[in-house]
Every structure is written in structure tokens, then in C-alpha cells.
Amino acid sequence: MSLHNRFQRQYLEQILATEDKHLQKLHQLVAEALQEQELISQNLLNPAEETFSRGQRVADKVATFGGSWTFIITFLVVLIAWITLNILLMAKAFDPYPFILLNLVLSCIAAIQAPVIMMSQNRKEEKDRQRAENDYLVNLKAEIEVRNLHQKLNLLMEEQFKTLLDIQKYQTELLEEIHRK
């Protein structure tokens, strides 16, 4: 094998090795970015367990029950039974018409139930706000990853272009040498 052929072979192996190193670096960077993204996704899918106070648990249960058809139907049955019983017992009614005691009970229920439901809604609103922040962070991370990938692709294309120019230059030199012979 002539010195020239050995040089040519070493030069091409060097170019290919350099190209392979760049590809390996890019693959590692992409793998790390994907791994980081995976970790963020895991954190969003499995959030840390929240600890609720007794008041918060009661507020959630009251809000859940107070906004259900079970509550509405039960409340309607109780109202109808209360009114019917007091009309039928007319003279011995414990709450004769205009049902002042019933109005007092309804006012008290409304006065207690409204703030409890609002507490539950405020906590759920805070959760929604946190979810929106998480969505924003994931979108921001995705945008950064897309930009990084564009930069990596541009870098790869520049390196390949340089390599192609080097190979072309070398081929031109070889052609000129062959032409001279």
C-alpha cells in the first residue's frame, strides 16, 4: 500500500470518526433532554399526595353533597313533608303557616352552606391554577426542546457541509493529481 493511499485512508477514517463523534454527542443530548421531559411528565401524572385538614375534607364533602341531585331531591322531600305535616296538623302544627321556623332553618342552612362551598371552590381554583402553571412549564420546556433540536440540526448540517467540502476539496486534489499524471 503506497504512502498516498495510506494517507487517503487515514484522512477519510478521521473524517468519518469526527462525524460519528458529533452524531454520538447529538444522540446523547437528545436522550438526556427526552429523559428530563419524561421526569417532568412523571411528576405531572403522579403529583405528591396532598394532606387536607379536617375542615377542608368537610368542605369538599358538603360541596359535593350540596351540589348533587341527591341533596336537591332529599331537600325537596323534606320541604314537602314539613309543609304537608304542618298543614295537616293545622291547630297543633309546630310551625303554622307562614312557616317561620322553616324560613329560619333554610336561612341557617344557606348561611352555613354557602361559605363552606366557597372554601371548597377556592381550593379547587388553586388546584386549577397550579395545573395551568404546570401546563405552562411543560409548554415552555417543549418550546426550549424544539429550539435546541433546531440548533442541533443546524450544527449537524454545518458539520456535514464542512465535511463534504473537505471531501470535495480532497477529491479535487486527487483529480488534479490524476490529471497531471
C-alpha positions as CSV (number, residue, x, y, z in Angstrom):
1,M,0.0,0.0,0.0
2,S,1.5,3.3,-1.1
3,L,2.1,6.2,1.3
4,H,-0.5,8.2,-0.6
5,N,-3.2,5.6,-0.3
6,R,-2.5,5.2,3.4
7,F,-2.8,8.9,3.9
8,Q,-6.0,9.0,1.9
9,R,-7.4,6.1,4.0
10,Q,-6.4,7.8,7.3
11,Y,-7.9,11.1,6.2
12,L,-11.3,9.5,5.4
13,E,-11.3,7.5,8.6
14,Q,-10.6,10.7,10.5
15,I,-13.4,12.5,8.8
16,L,-15.8,9.6,9.5
17,A,-14.7,9.3,13.1
18,T,-15.3,13.0,13.7
19,E,-18.7,12.7,12.1
20,D,-19.5,9.8,14.3
21,K,-18.4,11.7,17.5
22,H,-20.7,14.6,16.5
23,L,-23.6,12.2,16.0
24,Q,-23.0,10.4,19.3
25,K,-22.9,13.8,21.1
26,L,-26.2,14.8,19.5
27,H,-27.8,11.5,20.3
28,Q,-26.7,11.8,24.0
29,L,-28.0,15.4,24.2
30,V,-31.4,14.3,22.7
31,A,-31.6,11.3,25.0
32,E,-30.9,13.5,28.1
33,A,-33.5,16.0,27.0
34,L,-36.0,13.3,26.5
35,Q,-35.2,11.8,29.9
36,E,-35.7,15.2,31.5
37,Q,-39.0,15.6,29.7
38,E,-40.0,12.1,30.9
39,L,-39.3,13.1,34.5
40,I,-41.5,16.2,34.2
41,S,-44.3,14.1,32.7
42,Q,-44.0,11.6,35.6
43,N,-44.2,14.4,38.1
44,L,-47.3,15.8,36.5
45,L,-49.0,12.4,36.2
46,N,-48.2,11.4,39.8
47,P,-48.4,14.6,41.9
48,A,-47.3,14.4,45.5
49,E,-50.1,13.5,47.9
50,E,-51.9,16.4,49.4
51,T,-52.7,16.5,53.1
52,F,-56.1,18.1,53.8
53,S,-57.3,19.4,57.1
54,R,-60.5,18.2,58.6
55,G,-62.2,21.4,57.7
56,Q,-61.1,21.1,54.0
57,R,-62.4,17.5,53.9
58,V,-65.7,18.5,55.4
59,A,-65.9,21.5,52.9
60,D,-65.3,19.1,50.0
61,K,-68.0,16.7,51.2
62,V,-70.5,19.4,51.8
63,A,-69.8,20.9,48.4
64,T,-70.1,17.5,46.7
65,F,-73.3,16.7,48.5
66,G,-74.8,20.2,48.3
67,G,-74.3,20.2,44.5
68,S,-75.9,16.8,43.9
69,W,-79.3,15.6,42.8
70,T,-79.4,13.5,46.0
71,F,-79.3,16.7,48.0
72,I,-81.9,18.5,45.9
73,I,-84.3,15.6,45.9
74,T,-83.9,15.0,49.7
75,F,-84.3,18.7,50.4
76,L,-87.4,18.9,48.3
77,V,-88.9,15.8,50.1
78,V,-88.1,17.3,53.5
79,L,-89.7,20.6,52.5
80,I,-92.8,19.0,51.1
81,A,-93.1,16.8,54.2
82,W,-92.6,19.8,56.5
83,I,-95.2,21.9,54.8
84,T,-97.7,19.0,54.4
85,L,-97.3,17.9,58.0
86,N,-97.9,21.5,59.3
87,I,-100.9,22.0,57.0
88,L,-102.5,18.7,58.1
89,L,-101.9,19.3,61.9
90,M,-103.3,22.8,61.4
91,A,-104.2,23.6,65.0
92,K,-101.4,21.6,66.6
93,A,-98.8,22.5,64.0
94,F,-95.2,23.0,65.3
95,D,-94.7,25.6,62.5
96,P,-98.0,27.0,61.3
97,Y,-98.4,28.9,58.1
98,P,-96.3,31.2,57.0
99,F,-93.7,28.6,58.2
100,I,-91.4,31.0,60.1
101,L,-89.4,28.1,61.6
102,L,-88.9,26.6,58.2
103,N,-87.6,30.0,56.9
104,L,-85.2,30.2,59.8
105,V,-83.9,26.7,59.2
106,L,-83.5,27.4,55.4
107,S,-81.7,30.7,56.2
108,C,-79.3,29.0,58.6
109,I,-78.6,26.2,56.1
110,A,-77.9,28.7,53.4
111,A,-75.7,30.8,55.7
112,I,-73.5,27.8,56.6
113,Q,-73.5,26.0,53.3
114,A,-72.5,29.0,51.1
115,P,-69.2,29.8,52.7
116,V,-68.3,26.1,53.1
117,I,-68.9,25.6,49.3
118,M,-66.9,28.7,48.6
119,M,-64.0,27.3,50.6
120,S,-64.1,24.2,48.6
121,Q,-64.3,26.1,45.3
122,N,-61.3,28.3,46.3
123,R,-59.2,25.2,46.9
124,K,-60.2,23.7,43.6
125,E,-59.5,27.0,41.9
126,E,-56.0,26.9,43.4
127,K,-55.5,23.4,42.0
128,D,-56.6,24.6,38.6
129,R,-54.1,27.5,38.8
130,Q,-51.4,25.0,39.7
131,R,-52.3,22.8,36.8
132,A,-52.2,25.8,34.5
133,E,-48.7,26.7,35.8
134,N,-47.7,23.1,35.1
135,D,-49.1,23.2,31.6
136,Y,-47.2,26.5,31.0
137,L,-43.9,24.9,32.3
138,V,-44.4,21.9,30.1
139,N,-45.2,24.1,27.0
140,L,-42.1,26.2,27.8
141,K,-40.0,23.1,28.1
142,A,-41.3,21.8,24.8
143,E,-40.5,25.1,23.1
144,I,-37.0,25.1,24.5
145,E,-36.5,21.5,23.4
146,V,-37.7,22.3,19.9
147,R,-35.3,25.3,19.7
148,N,-32.5,23.0,21.0
149,L,-33.3,20.4,18.4
150,H,-33.2,23.1,15.7
151,Q,-29.8,24.3,16.9
152,K,-28.6,20.7,17.0
153,L,-29.8,20.1,13.5
154,N,-28.2,23.3,12.2
155,L,-25.0,22.3,13.9
156,L,-25.1,18.8,12.3
157,M,-25.8,20.3,8.9
158,E,-22.9,22.7,9.2
159,E,-20.6,19.9,10.3
160,Q,-21.8,17.7,7.4
161,F,-21.4,20.6,5.0
162,K,-17.8,21.2,6.2
163,T,-17.1,17.5,5.9
164,L,-18.5,17.4,2.4
165,L,-16.4,20.5,1.5
166,D,-13.3,18.8,2.8
167,I,-14.1,15.6,0.9
168,Q,-14.8,17.6,-2.2
169,K,-11.5,19.5,-1.8
170,Y,-9.6,16.3,-1.3
171,Q,-11.3,14.7,-4.4
172,T,-10.5,17.8,-6.4
173,E,-6.8,17.5,-5.4
174,L,-6.9,13.8,-6.3
175,L,-8.5,14.6,-9.7
176,E,-5.9,17.3,-10.3
177,E,-3.1,14.8,-9.4
178,I,-4.6,12.2,-11.7
179,H,-5.0,14.7,-14.5
180,R,-1.3,15.7,-14.1
181,K,-0.2,12.1,-14.4
